[in-house]
Amino acid sequence: MNLYQETLARIERNAEVKRSGGYNGIPYPFERLAQFQPCIDKESVIALTSFTGAAKSKFIRYVFMMYAYEFSKRANYPLLIDVYKLEDSAIKEYKAIICHLLYAKYKIRITQFDLDSKFRELSSNIRDKVKELENYLQDF
């Protein structure tokens, strides 16, 4: 199959996937952004830059990690994400995800300082909730 035939086959396949209600990428969770960039494409590299304190990490964590993961589970959409962050360690990022999940699933608002017992000991109730997230986080 030459390049033209391969390209045409992909165009036809994508049209059929869309016609049958499937997805040709992960749709962005923001309606206005989706008007200009409809989805996160497979095999794409996305760089996000801005000034210090602009919430880049939170945006990346929500859109490209949490939302994308939830979408993949809900739509049975295959997903593999490589995230390269220059500022935060993997453990710090994982703790931020735990904070997000505690709020999303249990409405528990907590910071990483709280998780690390910086001000006071983290309550056993919250530690139990973190343990309840184990299966979700292992898969994540």
N, C-alpha and C positions, 0 to 999 in steps of 0.2 A: 504494500500500500504506500503510495507516495504522499508527500506532505499535503497536497490539495485534498486527496481522498480522506486522509486522517482528519484534517480540519473540518471538512464537510460532515463526516461521520459524527464528530463531536458536536457540531452545530445542531444536527438532527437529533442526537441523543439528548442534548440539553433542552431542546424544544419539547421533546416527548416527556422528559422528567417534569418540566413546568406544567405541561398540559395535564398530566396525571396528578397534579397537586403536590409534587415533590419539590425539593430545594436544590438549587445549583450553587449554593453558598449559604453562609449563615447570615440571615438578615440582621441589620443593625437594629438595636432596640430603640433608636431615636428616629421618629417619623421624619423630621426635617432633614436630618443627615441622610436618611435612606432615599430622599428625593434626588440626591446628587451622587451618592455612592450606595447602591442598593444592597450590597452584601459584602461579607468578608469572603474573599475567594480562596479556593484551595491553592496551595503552593505560592501564596503571596507573602511578601515581606513588608511589614508596616512599621515605620519608625514614627515615634511621637516625641516631639521636642517642644519645649516651651521654657519659660523662666522658672526660677526656683519658687516653689510653693503654689504652682498652678494646678495641682491635683493630677499630675500625669500618672502617678502610681495608682491612685484610686480609679482613674478612668481605665487604665490598662487592666487592672484587677477586675473591675466590673465587666467591661465589654468583652475583653479577649480571654478572660479566664472564667469568671463566675457565670455570666450570661451565656457564653459560648458552650460551657459545660452543660448547663441546664438545658439549653436548646438541643444539644446533641443527644441527651438522654430522652427528652420529650419527643423528638422527631426521629429517633433512631438514626442519627446522622453521624457517620464516622468522624472522629476528631482526634487530632494530635497537634498540640500547641507547644512550640518552643518559645520560651520567654527569656530574653537576655536583659537583665537589669544591671545597671552599673553601680547603683547606690545601695541597694538593700540585699541582705543575705537571704538565703532560701528560708531559714527559720523565721526571720522577721516577716517575710512575705506570707508564710504559712500561718503565723499568728494573726496577721491582718485578715486572712481568709477566715480563720476561726471566729474573730470578732464579727465579721460580716455575717457568718452563718448563725451565730448566736442571736443576732438581731433578726435576721430573716426568718428563722424557724421558731424562735422562742420570745421575740421582742425584748431580749436582754441587751441593753446598751452597755458596752464595756470597751475599755481601751487596752492596748498592749501593756500599759503600766499596770492595769488591774490583773491581767493574765500573769504577769511576772511578779505579782504580790509586792509591788514597789511601795504602795501606800499602806496597805493592810493585807492580811492573808486572804487569798482568794477563797470564797466560801465553798464548802463542800457541795452545795446545791449546784453552783456554776461548774465546778469540776466534774460533777456527774453529767451535766448537760454536754460538756466537751467530750466526755467519754461516749455519750450517746451518738455523737457525730462520727465515731470511728469508722464505721462501714462506708459512709459517704466520703470521708476524707481519704481512706485507703484507696478507693477507686479514683478519687480526684487526683 
